[in-house]
Amino acid sequence: MKLIKLLQTFDNQQIKSFGRYLKSPYFCTDTLMEQLFSVLISTQLKKNTELDKEMTFKSLFGKIPYNDTRMRLLLSRLFKYAEAFLIQEQQMLQCKTDLLLKSYRHKSLDKLFQETMASIDEEQKSQYPKNESFYDDQYLIAIEHYEYLVSKKRQGEFNLKDISDAMETAYIIKKLRHCCRVMHVHSVYKLETPFPFIDQILSFVAENKLYEIPVLGFYYYNYLSIIFGAKDEYFQKCLSLHQLYENHFEQDERREIYLNLLNYCIRKVNEGQSQYNATVFELYMKGLEKDFLLDQGKLSRFTYRNIAEIGINLKEYDWVNSFLERYQSKLEKNHQNSFYLLEKARVLSDQRNYHQAVALLANLSFDDHIIELSTRLERIRIFYEMEELELSQYHIESMEIYLRRKSNFGYHSEHYKAFIHFMRKILKQMNPNKLQWTALRKQIEQEEKLTGRKWLLEKVDQKILK
């Protein structure tokens, strides 16, 4: 039932506030609503079960025979009050100073209007966030101020520039933010969406140095960093503005831009630009600190693994071990043990504790084909490092069979097949001919679709230097 589902999302403060809301004759004149809500929170919400309508009806009306139509109407009415309460709650969070100014203007209360305007001017200096909503409010306030000035004198410049500045700033922030949003979606789904006037807007921002407004500047550089991905300076300016002016953004907006920055860096790492590893690691640590990476208290197993892998790449072993322990319980229960053991093995392997690592991997298997392939690849590398070349060869054959049996790997299939190809060459080419090893190294470098490139190059380099 939608009413029960809605009420179950209320925290303790909202339950108390909604109770007061129903008691107020200004908002609710039906006393049955308060009674029904009291019955529900004392019985139904605590039990977290399906609503027993007959028992609820009896609690309200005693011995009166149960009437299903009446009960459904009462529940429907309470649901409408709950929706109205949520709307009221959101309105309370929004700046409505322009409505107060409008009232004072209509009542010709000049002194109160002027005092309120002076107070607004002072408050806005320290008001946060300063995003599109802030400039929307500035626009509405400036309009009220204009109407007031016009009512007092017939001519003059009034505050027309204030109106234009607030309106244009709010619009440009919205436009750039939406363009960034669309571009991030495009990177995944390959869609095409036109951006009317975007070139003119970019020129206007540059000519008037509007990028000096922190939130506007952030979306300006964010957009440019997406369009001109090869120019790192745009991303660095974007990242700097985010770090310096985080309080200028609303909470939901902070999470959105954080994830966009993170995904940008991850794409760069996946393209082989290892200089972004440290930035990704810092962003992950910040995301954990701010709970940006949790969804209803849970951490995605893929994010868990990605965080650990970045830490391993940077040799932050102590931090990774601590992270694995702390966030294991945040994973879905059926993935907690397997992903913990996989990443624990990866740490041990990178520390050259191969016997311990392979013991953890021994009985691991995954339904997710990409994670399964990654685990199999790790076994191949470990057995090679242990000089158990026959076992390494056995697991190469096993991986090839697995790739043939499964068909839904997408582009990953070619990357792993290339790894198998070069791994076989390394195992077969065990003579100390440096020219052959150098030629193989060049082939590995030039292969576009290849998983484990860095490790393969390290193994070949070891042969060349012998």
N, C-alpha and C positions, 0 to 999 in steps of 0.2 A: 504494500500500500504506500502511495507516494507521500502521504502525510507523515507516516511513521519513519520512512526513509529520510525525509527532510529533517524531522525533529532529532533523529539520531545523529545528525551532523552538528547539532548545536553543542558548543562547549558550555561549561558551567556558568560562565558569565552571560552568555546568550540566553540560557534557560531562565536565569533570574530576570534578565531584562525583558524577555518576552512575557514573563508572568506579570511584571509591572505594567507592560504595554496593555495587556488584556484587562487589567484592573482599572486603567484610566478611562473614564467616560468620554474623554476627548477622542480617543482612538477606537474604543469598543464599548458599545451600549448593550451587548448581549451577555448577561451574567453567566449563561450556560457555557460560554467559551472558556472562561476562567476555570469553571468546575471541570469541564472535559479535559482541559490541559493538565490540571492537577491530578486527575485520575490516570492519565496517560504517563506522566513522568513518575508517578509513584508505583506503577505496576508494569505497564507495557514496555517502556523504554529501558527499565532495569533488567527485564527478562530477555530482551533482544529476541523475541519470538514473534510469530504471526499475531496480528491483532484479534483478540477475542471480542467481537462486537457485542455479543449478548451479555457478557460479563460487564463490559464497559457501560452498556445501556442500563443494566441493573444498578450499577454504582451511582448513576445519575438520577434514576427515576424509581428506584426501589421496586415495589411490587407491581408497577404498571406493566402490562404485557409488552413483550418486545415488539418493536416496530422497525423493520429493517429500512424502510424508506426514510423515516425520521432520523435514524442513526446515520445513514449515509449522507443526509443533508447537513447534519451537525459536523461530521468529519470534513465534508467539503468546505463548509463555512470556516472552520478552524484553519484549514489549509490556506484559504484566501487571506485570513488574518496573518498567518505566518509569512506569506509572501509579502504582504504590505509592511510587516515588521522589518523584513530584510531590506526592502527598498528604503524605509525610513532610516535604518541603520547606515546604509551607504550614503544617503543624503546628509546625514550628520557629519560624515567624514569630509564632505566637500565644502569648499569655500563658497559661501553664499552672501558675501559682504555686499555684492552688487544689489541684491534684493533689499537689504537694509537701506542702502543709499536711495534706491527707488522709492521706498516708503517715506523716507525723510523728505525727498524732493516733492513727492505728491502732496505731502502735508505742509509744505513750505516751512519746514523746520531747518532754517538756514544754518544756525549755530551748530546743531547736532550733525548736519551734513558735513560741514567744514571740519568739525572735530573728528568725525569718522574718517574723512579723507586723509587728514593729517596722521591719524593713527595707522591707517593702511599703508601710507608711504613709509612710515617708520618700521612697521612690521615686515614689509616685503624685503627690506634689506637683509634680514636674518631668516627669512622664510625658506624652507626646503621641503620637498624637492623643487628644483627650478627647471622643470621639463615642459612639455607642450601644455599640460594642464595649468601650470603656473601662468603661462603667457595667455592662455584662453581666459583665465580669471582676470588678468591684467586688461585684456581687451574689453570685457564686460564692465569692469570698473571704470575704464576710460570712457566708454560710451555713456555711462551714467553721469560722469563728471562733465562730459560735453553737453548733455541735455540740461544739466543744472546751469552751466555757464551761458548757454543760449537763452535760457529763461530769464537771466539777469541782465543781459545786454544784447544789443542787436548786431553788433559787428565786432570783428577782431579775429585773431588767428585761432583762438580757443586752444584746444589740445589735440588738434587733428593729427599732428605728427605722432603723438603718443598712441593714438588709435591705430594708425598705420603700422608703426613699429611692432606693437604687440600682435596685431593680426598677421603680419608677414612672418614674424618670428615663429609663431605657433604653427602657421601653415607649412613653412619650410621644414621645421622639425618633423611634422607629421609626414610630409612628402618623402624626406630622406629616410626616415625610419621605415616607412612602408617599402621603399625601393630596396633597402637592405634586407627586409623580411622576404620580399619576393625573390631577391637574388640568392638567398640562402636556400629557399625552396627549390629554385631552379637548379642549384648544384646537385640536388638529389633526384628530382623528377624530370629534369630537362624540358621544362615548360617554356613558353614564350609569352611575356606580358609587356605591352608597350608602356613607356614612362613619358607621358606628355610633358613638355616644357622642362625636362630634367636638365638639358644642356644650358638653357637660359638660367635656371635656378643655380646651377654650379657656378656659372660666370658671375651671377649677382652676388653670391656668397663670397667669392674670391675678391671681387672688386670692392665690396663694402666691408671686407674683413669680418664677416659675421661668424666665421669659424672661431672667433675669440669668445663667443658665447659657448660655454662648456658643452652643454647637451647638443646644441646644434653642431658644434665643431666635431663632437664625437661621431655623429651620424654622417657628417660630411666626409670625414676621413675614413670611416668604416665603408662607405659606399665606394670611395676611390680605391681603397685597399682590395675590394672585391673585383672592381673593373680592371685595375692595374696590379694584378697579383704579383708581378715580378718586382714591383717597386716597394721595397720593405719599409721605406720611410713613412708611407701612409699608415701602415699597420702600427708602427712604433708610436706615431702621434696619437692614433686611436687608443692604443693601450695605455699611454701616458695619461690621457684625459680621463680614461676610466679609473685609473688608480688615484688620480688627484681629486676628482670631483664625483666620487661614487654617491655621495649624499645628495647630489642634484637629481638623481633618478629615483623613481618609486621602487618599492621592493620587488614587485613582479617584473618590472622592467630591468632591474639589476640582474635577475636570474636569466632573463632572455638574452641580454647582451653578453653576460658571462659565458653562456653556452655557445653563442656565436663566435666569440673570441677563441674559446677552447677548440671548437670545430675547425676554425680557420688554421690554427696552429697544428692540429692533428693532421689535416690535409697536407700541410707543408712537410711534416715528419714523414708521412706516407710517400711523399714525392722524393724522399731521400735527403731532405734538408735538416740534418741532425742538429744544426744550431738552434732549432726551435724546441729541442728536448727540454732544456732548462725552463723555458717559458711555460711549456705544457705542464711540467712538474709543479711549478709555482701556482699555476691556475688550478690544478687539481687540489693542491693543499688548501687554497683559498675556498674552493668549492666545498670541500669537506668541512672546513671551519664554519662556513655560512649555511650549510645544509642545502646548497644549491643542487647537489647531485642526488639527493634522496627524493624518492617519490612515495608519498604516504609512509615514510619511515623506512623504506626499503632501498637498497642500492642494487642497481643492475649488475648481474654477474659479469657482463661484458665491460662495464665501467670499472668494476673491481679488478678485473684482469688487466685492463689498459693502464690503470694507475700503478699497479705492481710492475708492469713491464717497463714503464717509463723510469720508475725508481731503480730498477735493475740496470737499465741502460746507463744510468748516471752513477752506478755503484753505491747507491744509498741503501745498503743492505739492512742496517739497523732500523732505519725508518720503514722500509718495506715490511720487515718482519713484524714490527709493531702495528703497522696498518693492517696486515693480514689477520692478526689476532683480534684487533679491535673491531673490525668491520665484518668478520665472518658471520656473526649473528644477524647482520643486516641483510644478508642474502636470503633469497627464497630457500626454505628448508631443504628442498630436494637438491639444491646446488651447493649448500654450505660446505660440505666435506670435500667434494670432488674439486671445486675450484680453489679451495684453500690448499689442498695437497698439490695441485698442479703448480700453483705459483710458489709454494714453498720449495718444490723440486727445482723450479727455475732459479730461485735464489741460490740454492745449494750447487746447482750445475754451474752457474756463473762464478761461484767461489771455488770451483774445481773440486767440490766434494761429490764426485761422480757416483760413488757406491751408495751414498745416502740418497742422492737424487733419484737414481734408477729404482731404488727400493720403494720410494713413494709413488713412482709412476707405474709400477709393475701391474697393478690391477685396475688402473683408471681407464674408463671409457666414457664417451660422451655422445649424447643424441645429436648435439649440434655438430654438423660435419666439419665445419671450419675449425672448431676447437679440437675435435678429434684428430684432424690432420696436423694441427700444431703440436699436439701431444706426441703423435707418431714421429714427427720431425725431430722433436727433442730427444726421443729415445735413440734415433739414428746418430745424432750428434754426440750424445753421451757415450754410446758404445764405441764410436770412432775415437773419442778422446781417451777412452780406457784401453785403446788398442785392441778391442774385441772386434776385429774387422769382419769376421764371419757373422757375428750377431748384427753388426751394422748392415751388412749386405742382406741378411735375412729380413730385417725391418724395412729395407728399401723395397724388396720384392713385395712385402706385405702391404706397403703403402701404395704401390702401383696397382695391385689387385683391388684395393679399396677404392682407388680412383676410377677404375674401370667399372666397378659394380654400382657406384653411385653416379648419378647424372646431373644433380642439381647443385653444382659448385659454382656456376657462373664463371667469371674471369679468374677465380682462384685456382681452378683446375690447371690452367696453363702455367701459373706461377709455381705450383708444386711439381708439375711434370718437369719443368726446367731444373728444379732443384735435384730431382732424381737423376736427370741426365748428367748434370755436372758432378754429382756425388759418385756416380758410377765411374766417371772418368778419373776422379781422384783416387778411387780404390784400385782401379786397374793400372793406373800410371804410377806405379810405385818405384820406378827406376829414378836415379838422381839426375836426369837430363834437364838442365835448367832452361834450355830453349823450349822444350815441350811444356814445362810448367809456366813459363812466361807467356807462351801462346794461349794456354788454357786460361790464364789470368785475364788476358785481353778479351777472350770470348765471354767470360763471366761479367766483365765490366760492360760489355756492349749489349748483353741480353737485356731487353726492355722488361720482360715479364719474368721476374725471378724472386722467389721467397728465399730468405736466408743469405742474401748476397754478401753481407758484411762478414759473416762467419766463414763462408766458402773462400773469400779472398784471403782471410787470415790463414786458413789452412794451406792455401797455395803459396802464400808468402813464406810460410815456415819451410816449405819444400825448396823454394828458390834460394833461401838463405843458408841451407844446409851445405 
